């Protein structure tokens, strides 16, 4: 068995052991974050049957995934990095999920492109849960307005996404995200990475974005 597949199975086992019985019917999906990794590390996971993969950059994703997605229709490709408006056309064509919508301008551009391509992408609104100046994401105070705007465009908003500050309060941020997500009656919640995914699972995350935990450290 390939190392990446074994790592994935180990993570799934750890998740299952940390889910209480109430949550067993909503086992979170693991997005294998394959940014910067070559396809030879990714192919074993595809052959094993894993379907959720994440990329940070549109251009890299286009180079790596365009052909594979034509032959593997079941793959869900997630854009988890920031999206510039000039890359929306390619992103809508290539990705199934966009996790980084954080402005009305970007939401409008995605809507316009979906109309042209007759395709609908599932959307997560990225929340700057720690109000960090260096990070993308909509502030909590502006979230209701952006959510309403996305809904007015009939975008398929499935949940919220966050990248919390790297400090000892990560679980508090996850709890806050879970409460926010529930306040909009959203069913999906994208949070948790290799270092903190168990804490995210305990706070109702439904999509975990795990890179190094599956593929190893990036060189």
Secondary structure, 3 states (H helix, E strand, C coil): CCHHHHHHHHHHHHHHHHCCHHHCCCCCEEEEECCCCCHHHHHHHHHHCCCEEEECCHHHHHHHHHHHHHHCCCCEEEECCCCCHHHHHHHHHHCCEEEEECCHHHHHHHHHHHHHHCCCCEEEEEECCCCCCCCCCECHHHHHHHHHHHHHCCCEEEEEEECCCCCCCHHHHHHHHHHHHHHCCCCEEECCCCCCHHHHHCCCCCEEEECHHHHCCCC
